[in-house]
Amino acid sequence: MKIGIGADHGGFELKAHLIDFLKSMGHSVTDFGAKDNSPSDYPEFGYKVAYAVSKEGFDRGVLICKTGIGISIVANKLHSVRAGVCQDIETAKLSREHNDLNVLVMGSEFVSLKSAQEILDVWLETDFSTETRHRRRVKQIAEIEKKVFGERA
């Protein structure tokens, strides 16, 4: 799977560990920054990863900041991106089954390295549900995007 990953300074160390973890699982990983833990602003990294998923053919994205909230707001500004904060295995699983989430967001203040790896593993291994109600809802999201962004977004 082709995965983009990014974090601000607050998620830098967790991001570095998750890059190694993803590569050990055989994924192609592109690091969109930050390149170190000096102060940085999350919008830059949230945008880069979301753009890669929205426009550059990346299968999935992973974003990290201290809470996960700010960087998820940025990611959700881009067409066809469905980003959500998952801080446990159950929400990670349901985010894929119910919402076909394509950008996983975690808050470094709320997950340990071990739990982040478990969350990421479950999120990557879970497929979008075949249940009609979930597919209908994701289709409704796509229809709203068409209204907002137009057909050629």
C-alpha positions as CSV (number, residue, x, y, z in Angstrom):
1,M,0.0,0.0,0.0
2,K,1.2,3.5,-0.8
3,I,1.0,5.6,2.4
4,G,1.8,9.2,3.1
5,I,2.6,10.2,6.7
6,G,3.1,13.6,8.4
7,A,3.3,15.2,11.8
8,D,4.1,18.5,13.4
9,H,6.8,18.7,16.1
10,G,4.3,17.2,18.7
11,G,4.0,14.0,16.6
12,F,7.5,13.8,15.2
13,E,8.8,11.0,17.4
14,L,5.7,8.8,17.1
15,K,5.8,9.4,13.3
16,A,9.4,8.2,13.1
17,H,8.5,5.0,14.9
18,L,5.4,4.4,12.7
19,I,7.4,4.9,9.5
20,D,9.7,2.0,10.6
21,F,6.6,0.0,11.5
22,L,4.9,0.6,8.2
23,K,8.0,-0.3,6.2
24,S,8.5,-3.5,8.2
25,M,4.9,-4.4,7.1
26,G,6.0,-4.0,3.4
27,H,4.2,-0.7,2.7
28,S,5.6,2.1,0.5
29,V,5.9,5.1,2.8
30,T,6.5,8.8,2.0
31,D,7.4,11.1,4.9
32,F,5.9,14.6,4.3
33,G,7.5,16.0,7.5
34,A,8.2,17.5,10.0
35,K,11.9,16.5,9.6
36,D,12.7,17.1,13.3
37,N,11.1,18.1,16.5
38,S,11.7,21.8,16.4
39,P,8.5,23.9,16.5
40,S,6.4,23.6,13.4
41,D,2.8,24.2,12.4
42,Y,0.4,21.2,11.7
43,P,-1.5,22.8,8.8
44,E,1.5,22.4,6.4
45,F,1.8,18.6,7.1
46,G,-1.9,18.0,7.2
47,Y,-2.3,19.6,3.8
48,K,0.6,17.7,2.2
49,V,-0.6,14.2,3.3
50,A,-4.2,15.0,2.4
51,Y,-3.2,16.3,-1.0
52,A,-1.3,13.1,-1.6
53,V,-4.4,11.0,-0.8
54,S,-6.7,13.4,-2.7
55,K,-4.7,14.1,-5.8
56,E,-1.6,12.0,-6.1
57,G,-2.8,8.4,-5.9
58,F,-1.8,7.6,-2.3
59,D,-3.9,4.8,-0.9
60,R,-3.9,6.1,2.7
61,G,-2.5,8.8,4.9
62,V,-1.5,9.0,8.5
63,L,-1.3,12.2,10.5
64,I,-0.1,13.0,14.0
65,C,-0.2,16.1,16.2
66,K,-0.5,16.4,19.9
67,T,-4.3,16.0,20.0
68,G,-5.0,15.0,16.4
69,I,-7.8,17.5,16.2
70,G,-6.2,20.4,14.4
71,I,-4.4,18.3,11.8
72,S,-7.6,16.4,11.0
73,I,-9.5,19.6,10.4
74,V,-6.9,20.6,7.8
75,A,-7.0,17.1,6.1
76,N,-10.8,17.2,5.8
77,K,-10.6,20.4,3.7
78,L,-9.4,18.4,0.7
79,H,-11.7,16.7,-1.8
80,S,-12.3,12.9,-1.2
81,V,-10.4,12.9,2.1
82,R,-12.1,11.3,5.0
83,A,-9.8,11.9,8.0
84,G,-10.7,11.1,11.6
85,V,-9.0,10.9,15.0
86,C,-8.7,7.3,16.3
87,Q,-7.2,6.8,19.7
88,D,-8.2,3.1,20.2
89,I,-8.5,-0.1,18.2
90,E,-12.3,-0.1,18.2
91,T,-12.7,3.4,16.7
92,A,-9.9,2.6,14.1
93,K,-11.8,-0.5,13.0
94,L,-15.2,1.2,12.9
95,S,-13.7,4.2,11.0
96,R,-12.8,1.9,8.2
97,E,-15.9,-0.3,8.3
98,H,-18.4,2.5,8.5
99,N,-16.7,5.5,7.0
100,D,-14.1,4.2,4.7
101,L,-11.6,6.5,6.4
102,N,-8.6,7.1,4.2
103,V,-6.6,9.3,6.6
104,L,-5.9,8.1,10.1
105,V,-5.2,10.8,12.6
106,M,-3.7,10.2,16.1
107,G,-2.9,12.4,19.0
108,S,0.5,11.8,20.4
109,E,-0.6,12.9,23.8
110,F,-3.2,10.1,23.9
111,V,-1.6,7.0,22.4
112,S,1.5,5.1,23.4
113,L,3.9,3.7,20.7
114,K,2.4,0.3,21.3
115,S,-1.2,1.4,21.0
116,A,-0.4,3.5,18.0
117,Q,1.0,0.5,16.2
118,E,-2.0,-1.6,17.1
119,I,-4.4,1.1,16.0
120,L,-2.6,1.5,12.7
121,D,-2.4,-2.2,12.1
122,V,-6.1,-2.7,12.6
123,W,-6.9,0.4,10.5
124,L,-4.9,-0.9,7.6
125,E,-6.3,-4.4,7.8
126,T,-10.0,-3.5,8.1
127,D,-12.0,-3.2,4.9
128,F,-14.9,-0.9,4.2
129,S,-18.2,-2.7,5.1
130,T,-20.3,-4.1,2.3
131,E,-23.5,-3.1,4.3
132,T,-25.7,-0.9,2.2
133,R,-26.3,1.7,5.0
134,H,-22.5,2.5,5.3
135,R,-22.0,2.7,1.6
136,R,-25.1,4.9,1.2
137,R,-23.7,7.3,3.8
138,V,-20.2,7.5,2.3
139,K,-21.9,8.1,-1.1
140,Q,-23.9,11.0,0.5
141,I,-20.6,12.5,1.7
142,A,-19.3,12.3,-1.9
143,E,-22.5,14.0,-3.1
144,I,-21.9,16.9,-0.6
145,E,-18.4,17.2,-1.9
146,K,-19.7,17.5,-5.4
147,K,-21.9,20.4,-4.3
148,V,-19.0,22.1,-2.5
149,F,-16.1,21.4,-4.9
150,G,-17.9,20.7,-8.2
151,E,-17.5,17.7,-10.4
152,R,-13.9,18.4,-11.3
153,A,-12.4,18.7,-7.8
